Each structure stands twice: as structure tokens, then as C-alpha cells.
């Protein structure tokens, strides 16, 4: 597809997850507002991707500062932006892959819910996500829309929010934490520039 930005034609390729070289796009580069030429897709094809997938990780400044800059650059070009979150377990502070976490991961999702003993930890994480969402504005100070994919690949076994692993999460746990997350961001924190995408590993039944 072809879009125009400031009357200069640009072409965008319909490729998701362009593997932007984030390890090179540092906080210092972002703060200096240097133009982004570190996109793999642009380097290979000469065109920017139509969809760019970025990750919030644990909301560290070294991640979020470049993420905000890359988001604004991508949106100005006409790209669609998605956020996922390969976060460490907020309860154990262990790795995102549950088999590598040797602390108490049992019923992680249930413990994040209201009434769970670690709900305050998850609320604090959501507060940080809300702050990021509110800060994402274009040069007209309009909020930038983001497709947010929380708890992606939830029916896989590898993440601490997944199914069929030692966290013992149930489908009901997942449904509740999903809707709690959406409701808290949307209605408690007034985040209205997120579109929420359910992103399983695969569809078990096509029907």
C-alpha cells in the first residue's frame, strides 16, 4: 500500500513483527530524537513494515524510552502498532518461561485477581502500562492507537500465564484476568487508545 506523509510518498510492506534492532536503538538515541534507520525490513526491502510489533517487557526505562520513540515514528509513517508483553512473573520476579522459574508459581493468574494475595502487584503493573498509553501522542497531541496483546499464546505451556504447566492456571482464571486487565485499564485508568487482541497459540477447534 502507498501512503503519504508531508506529501512524500512512502511504501509500507504488510509484514508483522519486523524485528526492529532494538538492542541497537538505545535510550540515548531515542532521547536525541535521531531518525530510525535500524529496521531490518527497511534495510532489506527499502520499505517500512505496515505492522510493527513492539514489546513492553518489564516496563524498564531502557525499553520504554526507545519504544515510545519508535511508536511515534511508526505511527507518523502510517504503520499499525502492536504491543505484547514478555514480562517476568510479577510475583516471583522469575523468568517469563515457567519451566525456568523455580519459585512458587502455582495459581499465578488467580493470585493476580481481586481478592488474590498479589492483586496489588498486578495493579501496579497495570498502572505503569496506563502511564505509557497516556503518553503516546502524535505531533497533534492526539492519542496513538495501539493493538495490545496481553497474555499472548495463552493456550501454550511455556509462559507463566499459560495452560497445562506447573502454574496450574485454569481457563476460568485466564478469562477473569483478561477481563480484569481490560476493565482496569479502560474504566479505572481511562485508557481509550488500546484495542485488545486475543492472541492464542492456535485455535483448538475451528468451529
C-alpha positions in Angstrom: 0.0 0.0 0.0 1.1 3.6 -0.5 0.6 6.4 1.9 1.7 10.0 2.0 3.4 11.8 4.9 4.0 15.5 4.4 3.4 15.0 0.6 6.4 12.5 0.4 5.2 9.1 -0.9 6.3 6.1 1.2 5.6 2.4 0.7 4.7 0.0 3.5 5.1 -3.7 3.3 2.3 -5.8 5.0 4.7 -7.6 7.4 4.1 -8.1 11.1 7.0 -8.2 13.6 9.7 -6.6 11.6 12.4 -7.5 14.2 13.5 -3.9 14.7 17.0 -3.9 16.0 16.0 -2.7 19.5 19.4 -3.7 21.0 20.9 -1.0 18.8 18.2 1.6 19.2 19.2 2.8 22.7 17.8 5.2 25.2 20.4 7.7 24.2 19.5 7.5 20.5 15.8 7.9 21.4 16.4 10.9 23.7 18.4 12.6 20.9 15.5 12.1 18.5 17.7 10.6 15.9 15.9 9.2 12.9 15.3 5.5 13.0 17.1 3.6 10.2 17.6 0.4 12.3 14.6 -1.5 10.9 15.5 -4.9 9.3 12.6 -4.8 6.9 13.6 -1.3 5.7 17.2 -2.4 5.2 16.2 -5.4 3.1 13.3 -4.2 1.1 13.6 -0.4 1.2 10.1 -0.1 2.7 8.9 0.2 6.2 6.6 -2.5 7.5 2.8 -1.9 7.6 2.6 -3.5 11.1 5.3 -3.1 13.8 5.2 -5.3 16.9 6.9 -3.9 20.0 7.2 -5.4 23.5 6.8 -3.8 26.9 8.8 -6.4 28.8 9.0 -5.2 32.4 8.4 -1.5 31.6 12.1 -0.7 32.2 13.2 2.8 31.1 15.8 1.2 28.7 12.9 -0.5 27.0 10.1 2.1 27.2 12.1 5.2 26.1 13.0 3.7 22.7 9.6 2.0 22.5 7.8 5.4 22.7 10.1 7.0 20.1 9.7 4.0 17.7 5.9 4.0 18.2 5.6 7.7 17.3 7.9 7.3 14.3 5.9 4.3 13.1 2.6 6.0 13.5 3.7 9.1 11.7 4.5 6.8 8.7 1.1 5.2 8.8 2.1 1.9 10.4 -0.2 -0.1 12.7 1.5 -0.7 16.1 1.0 -3.7 18.4 2.3 -4.3 21.9 2.9 -7.6 23.6 4.5 -8.2 27.0 7.2 -10.8 27.6 7.3 -9.9 31.3 8.9 -11.6 34.2 6.5 -13.1 36.7 5.4 -10.1 38.8 5.0 -12.3 41.9 8.2 -14.4 41.8 10.3 -12.0 39.6 11.3 -15.1 37.8 11.6 -15.5 34.0 8.6 -15.4 31.7 9.1 -19.1 30.8 7.5 -21.0 33.6 9.8 -24.0 33.5 12.8 -21.7 34.2 11.2 -20.3 37.3 12.0 -22.3 40.4 9.9 -20.3 42.8 6.2 -20.6 43.8 4.4 -20.1 40.5 1.3 -22.1 41.4 -2.0 -20.3 40.5 -0.2 -17.2 39.3 -3.2 -15.8 37.5 -5.6 -16.4 40.3 -3.3 -14.6 42.7 -3.3 -11.5 40.5 -7.1 -11.2 40.6 -9.1 -9.0 43.1 -9.1 -10.9 46.4 -5.9 -12.7 45.5 -2.9 -12.0 47.7 -0.9 -10.4 44.9 -3.6 -8.3 43.3 -1.7 -5.1 44.3 1.3 -6.2 42.4 -0.7 -6.6 39.2 -2.5 -3.3 39.7 0.9 -1.6 40.0 2.0 -3.2 36.7 -1.2 -2.0 35.0 -0.7 1.5 36.4 2.6 1.6 34.6 1.0 0.4 31.3 -1.6 3.1 31.6 1.0 5.8 32.1 2.7 4.6 28.8 -0.7 4.5 27.0 -1.5 8.1 28.0 2.0 9.3 26.9 1.7 8.0 23.4 0.6 11.1 21.4 1.3 12.2 17.8 2.5 15.7 16.8 -1.1 17.0 17.1 -1.2 15.7 20.7 -3.8 13.1 19.7 -3.5 9.7 21.4 -1.9 7.0 19.2 -4.0 3.8 18.8 -2.3 0.6 19.9 -3.3 -3.1 19.5 -2.5 -4.6 22.9 -2.0 -8.3 23.1 -1.8 -9.2 26.8 -1.2 -12.8 27.8 -0.5 -13.9 24.2 -0.1 -17.7 23.4 -2.1 -18.4 26.5 -3.0 -21.9 25.5 0.6 -22.9 25.2 2.6 -24.4 28.1 5.7 -22.2 28.1 4.6 -18.9 29.8 3.5 -18.5 33.4 0.1 -17.4 32.2 -0.3 -20.5 30.1 -2.2 -23.7 30.4 -1.1 -27.2 31.3 2.0 -26.3 33.2 3.1 -26.1 36.8 1.3 -22.8 37.3 -2.0 -24.7 37.2 -3.9 -21.9 35.6 -7.4 -22.8 34.6 -9.4 -21.4 31.6 -11.6 -19.6 34.1 -8.5 -18.0 35.6 -7.5 -16.7 32.2 -10.9 -15.3 31.3 -11.1 -13.5 34.6 -7.6 -12.0 34.4 -8.2 -11.0 30.8 -11.4 -9.1 31.6 -10.0 -7.6 34.8 -7.0 -6.3 32.9 -9.2 -4.7 30.2 -11.7 -3.3 32.7 -9.0 -1.8 34.9 -7.1 -0.1 32.1 -10.3 1.1 30.3 -12.5 2.1 33.2 -10.2 2.7 36.2 -7.2 4.2 34.3 -9.2 5.8 31.4 -7.1 4.1 28.7 -9.0 4.5 25.5 -6.3 4.2 22.8 -5.9 0.4 23.3 -7.6 -2.2 21.2 -7.3 -5.6 22.9 -6.4 -8.6 20.8 -6.9 -12.2 22.0 -3.8 -14.0 20.7 -3.8 -17.7 21.4 -1.0 -20.1 20.3 -3.5 -21.8 18.0 -7.2 -22.4 17.6 -8.1 -25.8 19.1 -11.5 -26.0 17.4 -12.2 -24.2 14.1 -15.9 -24.2 15.0 
